[in-house]
Amino acid sequence: MPSLRSILFRHLVRLGSLSNRADVSIAQLRASMEKGDWFLSLSVPCGTVTEPVSAGGVPAEWVLPPGKRRRGTVLFLHGGAFVMGSPRSHRGLVARIAAAAQLQALAIDYRLAPEHPFPAALEDTLTAYRWLLREHCPASEAVLIGDSAGGNLVLAALLALRAAGEALPAAAVCLSPATALDGKGESLRTHAGRDPVLRVETVGPLVAAYVGNHDPTEPLLSPLYADLHGLPPLLLQVGSDEILLSDVVAFAERARQAGVAVELEIWEGMWHVWQIGAPWMPEATHAIQHIGAFIQRQLATQARAA
């Protein structure tokens, strides 16, 4: 049963979110997210240090949690329907994941649609990943994490790296990932109105701005339809009230059938990227603790195999 805090937070999200309205422009969405940055910045743990950096030409920032850090790096890809968001908008979430995993994190500011449609964001992701491996850590000490559209980019990056014969990260984590961009998922209809963050009528045009003239079922746009053999261990977190639920569950099943080690967590009563509600919601805090534990397990496995 959802906690009282999550019930209250859910109402606040529904009242404050423009992405659940059909009559809103991309400019309005971006402005709204920027205004909300001050609130989300309150979730950054004390002692966290951020430093701007160019990740092979891609704007980014280091997020360094307080305390002792382990060997390894999180590469974080923010959500925002491919048209909004930045390292700043997700700094609190990134900082808390980094603290839970006891790792440094690199959050990149990839190019956004509609100014830069597919494959610009994916290209920036690959550029930053290659820079990270070249300058800071081996693939066995790297973990890719993304929420929503960022989760889509994580999965697409894994597919692109595998196809190119490049080293894959130790693991990947996807929070409420958009695994298919063709708009055919069952929960897009059955969960309409339950998710306080996303509304199909709003998200559809935003996704179309990213897809451009491409077929939305292309594997690098909709990883659900890709050959998933050979991917690293995955942790997928999704809320039971999300409109993306069915696509995430279907992806997890296809990945398992392909021999991928997948941990799928369906959080009862939660919505799209509820993890951003930490530290105010216990469900968000616990989900981030799960992420940190998963990352530590996977990096330990890689270290033993070295």
Contacts in CASP RR format, 6 or more apart in sequence:
PFRMAT RR
TARGET T0000
AUTHOR 0000-0000-0000
METHOD contacts of the structure
MODEL  1
MPSLRSILFRHLVRLGSLSNRADVSIAQLRASMEKGDWFLSLSVPCGTVT
EPVSAGGVPAEWVLPPGKRRRGTVLFLHGGAFVMGSPRSHRGLVARIAAA
AQLQALAIDYRLAPEHPFPAALEDTLTAYRWLLREHCPASEAVLIGDSAG
GNLVLAALLALRAAGEALPAAAVCLSPATALDGKGESLRTHAGRDPVLRV
ETVGPLVAAYVGNHDPTEPLLSPLYADLHGLPPLLLQVGSDEILLSDVVA
FAERARQAGVAVELEIWEGMWHVWQIGAPWMPEATHAIQHIGAFIQRQLA
TQARAA
1 268 0 8 1.000
2 10 0 8 1.000
2 268 0 8 1.000
2 269 0 8 1.000
2 270 0 8 1.000
2 283 0 8 1.000
3 281 0 8 1.000
3 282 0 8 1.000
3 283 0 8 1.000
5 280 0 8 1.000
5 281 0 8 1.000
5 282 0 8 1.000
6 269 0 8 1.000
6 270 0 8 1.000
6 274 0 8 1.000
6 281 0 8 1.000
6 282 0 8 1.000
6 283 0 8 1.000
6 284 0 8 1.000
9 277 0 8 1.000
9 280 0 8 1.000
9 281 0 8 1.000
10 196 0 8 1.000
10 271 0 8 1.000
11 196 0 8 1.000
13 196 0 8 1.000
13 197 0 8 1.000
13 271 0 8 1.000
14 20 0 8 1.000
14 196 0 8 1.000
16 32 0 8 1.000
17 196 0 8 1.000
17 197 0 8 1.000
18 24 0 8 1.000
18 28 0 8 1.000
18 29 0 8 1.000
18 32 0 8 1.000
19 29 0 8 1.000
19 81 0 8 1.000
19 197 0 8 1.000
19 198 0 8 1.000
19 199 0 8 1.000
19 202 0 8 1.000
19 203 0 8 1.000
20 193 0 8 1.000
20 195 0 8 1.000
20 196 0 8 1.000
20 197 0 8 1.000
20 198 0 8 1.000
20 199 0 8 1.000
20 202 0 8 1.000
21 199 0 8 1.000
21 202 0 8 1.000
22 199 0 8 1.000
22 201 0 8 1.000
22 202 0 8 1.000
24 202 0 8 1.000
26 83 0 8 1.000
26 84 0 8 1.000
26 114 0 8 1.000
26 206 0 8 1.000
26 209 0 8 1.000
29 81 0 8 1.000
29 83 0 8 1.000
29 84 0 8 1.000
29 206 0 8 1.000
30 83 0 8 1.000
30 84 0 8 1.000
30 85 0 8 1.000
33 80 0 8 1.000
33 84 0 8 1.000
33 85 0 8 1.000
33 89 0 8 1.000
34 89 0 8 1.000
36 89 0 8 1.000
37 88 0 8 1.000
37 89 0 8 1.000
40 89 0 8 1.000
40 90 0 8 1.000
40 91 0 8 1.000
40 92 0 8 1.000
40 93 0 8 1.000
40 276 0 8 1.000
41 88 0 8 1.000
41 91 0 8 1.000
41 92 0 8 1.000
43 92 0 8 1.000
43 93 0 8 1.000
43 95 0 8 1.000
43 96 0 8 1.000
43 276 0 8 1.000
43 277 0 8 1.000
43 278 0 8 1.000
43 279 0 8 1.000
43 280 0 8 1.000
44 91 0 8 1.000
44 92 0 8 1.000
44 95 0 8 1.000
45 65 0 8 1.000
45 66 0 8 1.000
45 92 0 8 1.000
45 95 0 8 1.000
45 96 0 8 1.000
45 99 0 8 1.000
46 66 0 8 1.000
47 65 0 8 1.000
47 66 0 8 1.000
48 63 0 8 1.000
48 64 0 8 1.000
48 65 0 8 1.000
48 66 0 8 1.000
48 95 0 8 1.000
48 98 0 8 1.000
48 99 0 8 1.000
49 62 0 8 1.000
49 63 0 8 1.000
49 64 0 8 1.000
49 66 0 8 1.000
50 61 0 8 1.000
50 62 0 8 1.000
50 63 0 8 1.000
50 64 0 8 1.000
50 91 0 8 1.000
51 61 0 8 1.000
51 62 0 8 1.000
51 64 0 8 1.000
52 59 0 8 1.000
52 60 0 8 1.000
52 61 0 8 1.000
52 62 0 8 1.000
53 60 0 8 1.000
53 61 0 8 1.000
53 62 0 8 1.000
53 106 0 8 1.000
54 60 0 8 1.000
55 106 0 8 1.000
55 108 0 8 1.000
55 127 0 8 1.000
55 128 0 8 1.000
55 131 0 8 1.000
55 132 0 8 1.000
56 127 0 8 1.000
56 128 0 8 1.000
56 130 0 8 1.000
56 131 0 8 1.000
57 127 0 8 1.000
57 131 0 8 1.000
58 108 0 8 1.000
58 109 0 8 1.000
58 110 0 8 1.000
58 124 0 8 1.000
58 127 0 8 1.000
58 128 0 8 1.000
58 131 0 8 1.000
59 108 0 8 1.000
59 109 0 8 1.000
60 87 0 8 1.000
60 106 0 8 1.000
60 107 0 8 1.000
60 108 0 8 1.000
60 109 0 8 1.000
60 128 0 8 1.000
61 87 0 8 1.000
61 91 0 8 1.000
61 106 0 8 1.000
61 107 0 8 1.000
61 109 0 8 1.000
62 104 0 8 1.000
62 105 0 8 1.000
62 106 0 8 1.000
63 76 0 8 1.000
63 87 0 8 1.000
63 91 0 8 1.000
63 94 0 8 1.000
63 95 0 8 1.000
63 98 0 8 1.000
63 104 0 8 1.000
63 105 0 8 1.000
63 106 0 8 1.000
63 107 0 8 1.000
64 98 0 8 1.000
64 104 0 8 1.000
64 105 0 8 1.000
65 95 0 8 1.000
65 98 0 8 1.000
65 99 0 8 1.000
65 102 0 8 1.000
65 103 0 8 1.000
65 104 0 8 1.000
65 105 0 8 1.000
66 99 0 8 1.000
67 102 0 8 1.000
68 102 0 8 1.000
69 102 0 8 1.000
69 103 0 8 1.000
69 104 0 8 1.000
70 101 0 8 1.000
70 102 0 8 1.000
70 103 0 8 1.000
70 296 0 8 1.000
70 299 0 8 1.000
71 137 0 8 1.000
71 141 0 8 1.000
71 299 0 8 1.000
71 303 0 8 1.000
72 103 0 8 1.000
72 104 0 8 1.000
72 137 0 8 1.000
72 141 0 8 1.000
72 142 0 8 1.000
72 143 0 8 1.000
72 299 0 8 1.000
73 103 0 8 1.000
73 104 0 8 1.000
73 105 0 8 1.000
73 106 0 8 1.000
73 132 0 8 1.000
73 136 0 8 1.000
73 137 0 8 1.000
73 141 0 8 1.000
73 142 0 8 1.000
73 143 0 8 1.000
74 94 0 8 1.000
74 97 0 8 1.000
74 98 0 8 1.000
74 101 0 8 1.000
74 103 0 8 1.000
74 104 0 8 1.000
74 105 0 8 1.000
74 106 0 8 1.000
74 143 0 8 1.000
74 144 0 8 1.000
74 145 0 8 1.000
74 295 0 8 1.000
75 105 0 8 1.000
75 106 0 8 1.000
75 108 0 8 1.000
75 128 0 8 1.000
75 129 0 8 1.000
75 132 0 8 1.000
75 142 0 8 1.000
75 143 0 8 1.000
75 144 0 8 1.000
75 145 0 8 1.000
75 169 0 8 1.000
76 87 0 8 1.000
76 90 0 8 1.000
76 94 0 8 1.000
76 97 0 8 1.000
76 105 0 8 1.000
76 106 0 8 1.000
76 107 0 8 1.000
76 108 0 8 1.000
76 145 0 8 1.000
76 146 0 8 1.000
77 107 0 8 1.000
77 108 0 8 1.000
77 110 0 8 1.000
77 125 0 8 1.000
77 144 0 8 1.000
77 145 0 8 1.000
77 146 0 8 1.000
77 147 0 8 1.000
77 149 0 8 1.000
77 150 0 8 1.000
77 151 0 8 1.000
77 153 0 8 1.000
77 154 0 8 1.000
78 85 0 8 1.000
78 86 0 8 1.000
78 87 0 8 1.000
78 89 0 8 1.000
78 90 0 8 1.000
78 107 0 8 1.000
78 146 0 8 1.000
78 147 0 8 1.000
78 149 0 8 1.000
78 150 0 8 1.000
79 85 0 8 1.000
79 90 0 8 1.000
79 146 0 8 1.000
79 147 0 8 1.000
79 148 0 8 1.000
79 149 0 8 1.000
79 150 0 8 1.000
79 151 0 8 1.000
79 273 0 8 1.000
80 148 0 8 1.000
80 149 0 8 1.000
80 150 0 8 1.000
81 148 0 8 1.000
81 149 0 8 1.000
81 203 0 8 1.000
81 206 0 8 1.000
81 207 0 8 1.000
81 210 0 8 1.000
82 112 0 8 1.000
82 113 0 8 1.000
82 121 0 8 1.000
82 149 0 8 1.000
82 152 0 8 1.000
82 206 0 8 1.000
82 207 0 8 1.000
82 209 0 8 1.000
82 210 0 8 1.000
83 112 0 8 1.000
83 113 0 8 1.000
83 114 0 8 1.000
83 206 0 8 1.000
83 209 0 8 1.000
83 210 0 8 1.000
84 112 0 8 1.000
85 112 0 8 1.000
86 109 0 8 1.000
87 94 0 8 1.000
87 107 0 8 1.000
87 108 0 8 1.000
87 109 0 8 1.000
90 107 0 8 1.000
90 147 0 8 1.000
90 276 0 8 1.000
91 107 0 8 1.000
92 276 0 8 1.000
93 147 0 8 1.000
93 275 0 8 1.000
93 276 0 8 1.000
93 278 0 8 1.000
93 288 0 8 1.000
94 105 0 8 1.000
94 107 0 8 1.000
95 105 0 8 1.000
96 278 0 8 1.000
96 279 0 8 1.000
96 285 0 8 1.000
96 288 0 8 1.000
97 105 0 8 1.000
97 145 0 8 1.000
97 288 0 8 1.000
97 291 0 8 1.000
97 292 0 8 1.000
98 104 0 8 1.000
98 105 0 8 1.000
100 288 0 8 1.000
100 289 0 8 1.000
100 291 0 8 1.000
100 292 0 8 1.000
100 293 0 8 1.000
100 295 0 8 1.000
101 143 0 8 1.000
101 291 0 8 1.000
101 292 0 8 1.000
101 295 0 8 1.000
101 296 0 8 1.000
102 296 0 8 1.000
103 143 0 8 1.000
103 295 0 8 1.000
106 128 0 8 1.000
106 132 0 8 1.000
108 124 0 8 1.000
108 125 0 8 1.000
108 128 0 8 1.000
110 120 0 8 1.000
110 121 0 8 1.000
110 124 0 8 1.000
110 125 0 8 1.000
110 128 0 8 1.000
110 153 0 8 1.000
111 120 0 8 1.000
111 121 0 8 1.000
111 124 0 8 1.000
112 121 0 8 1.000
113 120 0 8 1.000
113 121 0 8 1.000
113 206 0 8 1.000
113 209 0 8 1.000
113 210 0 8 1.000
113 212 0 8 1.000
114 209 0 8 1.000
114 210 0 8 1.000
117 209 0 8 1.000
117 210 0 8 1.000
117 211 0 8 1.000
117 212 0 8 1.000
118 210 0 8 1.000
118 211 0 8 1.000
118 212 0 8 1.000
118 214 0 8 1.000
118 220 0 8 1.000
118 221 0 8 1.000
119 220 0 8 1.000
121 149 0 8 1.000
121 153 0 8 1.000
121 210 0 8 1.000
122 153 0 8 1.000
122 156 0 8 1.000
122 157 0 8 1.000
122 160 0 8 1.000
122 220 0 8 1.000
125 153 0 8 1.000
125 154 0 8 1.000
125 156 0 8 1.000
125 157 0 8 1.000
126 157 0 8 1.000
126 160 0 8 1.000
126 161 0 8 1.000
129 142 0 8 1.000
129 144 0 8 1.000
129 157 0 8 1.000
129 161 0 8 1.000
129 169 0 8 1.000
130 166 0 8 1.000
132 142 0 8 1.000
133 139 0 8 1.000
133 142 0 8 1.000
133 167 0 8 1.000
138 167 0 8 1.000
139 167 0 8 1.000
139 168 0 8 1.000
139 169 0 8 1.000
139 170 0 8 1.000
140 170 0 8 1.000
140 299 0 8 1.000
140 302 0 8 1.000
140 303 0 8 1.000
140 306 0 8 1.000
141 170 0 8 1.000
141 299 0 8 1.000
141 302 0 8 1.000
142 169 0 8 1.000
142 170 0 8 1.000
143 169 0 8 1.000
143 170 0 8 1.000
143 171 0 8 1.000
143 172 0 8 1.000
143 173 0 8 1.000
143 295 0 8 1.000
143 298 0 8 1.000
143 299 0 8 1.000
144 154 0 8 1.000
144 157 0 8 1.000
144 158 0 8 1.000
144 169 0 8 1.000
144 171 0 8 1.000
144 172 0 8 1.000
144 173 0 8 1.000
145 154 0 8 1.000
145 172 0 8 1.000
145 173 0 8 1.000
145 174 0 8 1.000
145 175 0 8 1.000
145 291 0 8 1.000
146 153 0 8 1.000
146 154 0 8 1.000
146 173 0 8 1.000
146 174 0 8 1.000
146 175 0 8 1.000
146 177 0 8 1.000
147 174 0 8 1.000
147 175 0 8 1.000
147 176 0 8 1.000
147 177 0 8 1.000
147 273 0 8 1.000
147 275 0 8 1.000
147 276 0 8 1.000
148 175 0 8 1.000
148 176 0 8 1.000
148 177 0 8 1.000
148 178 0 8 1.000
148 272 0 8 1.000
148 273 0 8 1.000
149 178 0 8 1.000
149 210 0 8 1.000
150 174 0 8 1.000
150 177 0 8 1.000
150 178 0 8 1.000
151 174 0 8 1.000
151 175 0 8 1.000
151 176 0 8 1.000
151 177 0 8 1.000
151 178 0 8 1.000
152 177 0 8 1.000
152 178 0 8 1.000
152 179 0 8 1.000
152 181 0 8 1.000
152 221 0 8 1.000
152 223 0 8 1.000
154 172 0 8 1.000
154 173 0 8 1.000
154 174 0 8 1.000
154 177 0 8 1.000
155 172 0 8 1.000
155 174 0 8 1.000
155 177 0 8 1.000
155 179 0 8 1.000
155 223 0 8 1.000
155 226 0 8 1.000
155 251 0 8 1.000
156 219 0 8 1.000
156 220 0 8 1.000
156 221 0 8 1.000
156 223 0 8 1.000
158 168 0 8 1.000
158 169 0 8 1.000
158 172 0 8 1.000
158 231 0 8 1.000
158 232 0 8 1.000
159 219 0 8 1.000
159 220 0 8 1.000
159 223 0 8 1.000
159 226 0 8 1.000
159 231 0 8 1.000
160 220 0 8 1.000
161 167 0 8 1.000
161 168 0 8 1.000
162 168 0 8 1.000
162 230 0 8 1.000
162 231 0 8 1.000
168 230 0 8 1.000
168 231 0 8 1.000
168 232 0 8 1.000
169 232 0 8 1.000
170 232 0 8 1.000
170 233 0 8 1.000
170 298 0 8 1.000
170 299 0 8 1.000
170 301 0 8 1.000
170 302 0 8 1.000
171 232 0 8 1.000
171 233 0 8 1.000
171 234 0 8 1.000
171 235 0 8 1.000
171 294 0 8 1.000
171 295 0 8 1.000
171 298 0 8 1.000
171 299 0 8 1.000
172 231 0 8 1.000
172 232 0 8 1.000
172 233 0 8 1.000
172 234 0 8 1.000
172 235 0 8 1.000
173 234 0 8 1.000
173 235 0 8 1.000
173 236 0 8 1.000
173 237 0 8 1.000
173 291 0 8 1.000
173 294 0 8 1.000
173 295 0 8 1.000
174 234 0 8 1.000
174 235 0 8 1.000
174 236 0 8 1.000
174 237 0 8 1.000
174 248 0 8 1.000
175 237 0 8 1.000
175 238 0 8 1.000
175 273 0 8 1.000
175 275 0 8 1.000
175 287 0 8 1.000
176 237 0 8 1.000
176 238 0 8 1.000
176 239 0 8 1.000
176 242 0 8 1.000
176 244 0 8 1.000
176 248 0 8 1.000
176 272 0 8 1.000
176 273 0 8 1.000
177 236 0 8 1.000
177 238 0 8 1.000
177 244 0 8 1.000
177 248 0 8 1.000
177 251 0 8 1.000
178 207 0 8 1.000
178 244 0 8 1.000
178 247 0 8 1.000
179 222 0 8 1.000
179 223 0 8 1.000
179 224 0 8 1.000
179 244 0 8 1.000
179 247 0 8 1.000
179 248 0 8 1.000
179 250 0 8 1.000
179 251 0 8 1.000
180 216 0 8 1.000
180 217 0 8 1.000
180 222 0 8 1.000
180 223 0 8 1.000
180 224 0 8 1.000
180 225 0 8 1.000
180 247 0 8 1.000
180 250 0 8 1.000
180 251 0 8 1.000
181 207 0 8 1.000
181 210 0 8 1.000
181 211 0 8 1.000
181 216 0 8 1.000
181 221 0 8 1.000
181 222 0 8 1.000
182 216 0 8 1.000
182 217 0 8 1.000
182 222 0 8 1.000
183 200 0 8 1.000
183 204 0 8 1.000
183 207 0 8 1.000
183 216 0 8 1.000
185 246 0 8 1.000
185 247 0 8 1.000
185 250 0 8 1.000
186 246 0 8 1.000
187 242 0 8 1.000
187 243 0 8 1.000
187 244 0 8 1.000
187 245 0 8 1.000
187 246 0 8 1.000
187 247 0 8 1.000
188 200 0 8 1.000
188 243 0 8 1.000
188 244 0 8 1.000
188 246 0 8 1.000
189 200 0 8 1.000
190 246 0 8 1.000
191 241 0 8 1.000
191 242 0 8 1.000
191 243 0 8 1.000
191 245 0 8 1.000
192 199 0 8 1.000
192 200 0 8 1.000
192 243 0 8 1.000
193 199 0 8 1.000
194 241 0 8 1.000
194 242 0 8 1.000
194 243 0 8 1.000
194 271 0 8 1.000
195 241 0 8 1.000
195 242 0 8 1.000
195 243 0 8 1.000
195 271 0 8 1.000
195 272 0 8 1.000
196 271 0 8 1.000
196 272 0 8 1.000
197 271 0 8 1.000
197 272 0 8 1.000
197 273 0 8 1.000
198 242 0 8 1.000
198 243 0 8 1.000
198 244 0 8 1.000
198 272 0 8 1.000
199 243 0 8 1.000
200 243 0 8 1.000
203 243 0 8 1.000
207 216 0 8 1.000
211 221 0 8 1.000
214 221 0 8 1.000
215 221 0 8 1.000
216 222 0 8 1.000
217 225 0 8 1.000
219 225 0 8 1.000
219 226 0 8 1.000
219 227 0 8 1.000
220 226 0 8 1.000
223 251 0 8 1.000
224 247 0 8 1.000
224 250 0 8 1.000
224 251 0 8 1.000
224 254 0 8 1.000
227 258 0 8 1.000
228 254 0 8 1.000
228 255 0 8 1.000
228 258 0 8 1.000
228 259 0 8 1.000
228 260 0 8 1.000
229 258 0 8 1.000
229 259 0 8 1.000
229 260 0 8 1.000
230 258 0 8 1.000
230 259 0 8 1.000
230 260 0 8 1.000
231 255 0 8 1.000
231 258 0 8 1.000
231 260 0 8 1.000
232 260 0 8 1.000
232 298 0 8 1.000
233 260 0 8 1.000
233 261 0 8 1.000
233 262 0 8 1.000
233 263 0 8 1.000
233 298 0 8 1.000
234 252 0 8 1.000
234 255 0 8 1.000
234 260 0 8 1.000
234 261 0 8 1.000
234 262 0 8 1.000
234 263 0 8 1.000
235 262 0 8 1.000
235 263 0 8 1.000
235 265 0 8 1.000
235 290 0 8 1.000
235 291 0 8 1.000
235 294 0 8 1.000
236 248 0 8 1.000
236 251 0 8 1.000
236 252 0 8 1.000
236 262 0 8 1.000
236 263 0 8 1.000
236 264 0 8 1.000
236 265 0 8 1.000
237 265 0 8 1.000
237 267 0 8 1.000
237 275 0 8 1.000
237 287 0 8 1.000
237 290 0 8 1.000
237 291 0 8 1.000
238 244 0 8 1.000
238 245 0 8 1.000
238 248 0 8 1.000
238 249 0 8 1.000
238 264 0 8 1.000
238 265 0 8 1.000
238 266 0 8 1.000
238 267 0 8 1.000
239 245 0 8 1.000
239 266 0 8 1.000
239 267 0 8 1.000
239 268 0 8 1.000
239 269 0 8 1.000
239 270 0 8 1.000
239 271 0 8 1.000
239 272 0 8 1.000
239 274 0 8 1.000
240 266 0 8 1.000
240 267 0 8 1.000
240 268 0 8 1.000
240 269 0 8 1.000
240 270 0 8 1.000
241 269 0 8 1.000
241 270 0 8 1.000
241 271 0 8 1.000
242 248 0 8 1.000
242 270 0 8 1.000
242 271 0 8 1.000
242 272 0 8 1.000
243 272 0 8 1.000
244 272 0 8 1.000
245 266 0 8 1.000
248 264 0 8 1.000
249 264 0 8 1.000
249 266 0 8 1.000
252 262 0 8 1.000
252 264 0 8 1.000
255 262 0 8 1.000
256 262 0 8 1.000
263 294 0 8 1.000
265 287 0 8 1.000
265 290 0 8 1.000
267 274 0 8 1.000
267 283 0 8 1.000
267 287 0 8 1.000
270 283 0 8 1.000
274 281 0 8 1.000
274 283 0 8 1.000
274 284 0 8 1.000
274 287 0 8 1.000
275 284 0 8 1.000
275 287 0 8 1.000
275 288 0 8 1.000
275 291 0 8 1.000
276 284 0 8 1.000
277 284 0 8 1.000
278 284 0 8 1.000
278 285 0 8 1.000
278 287 0 8 1.000
278 288 0 8 1.000
279 285 0 8 1.000
END
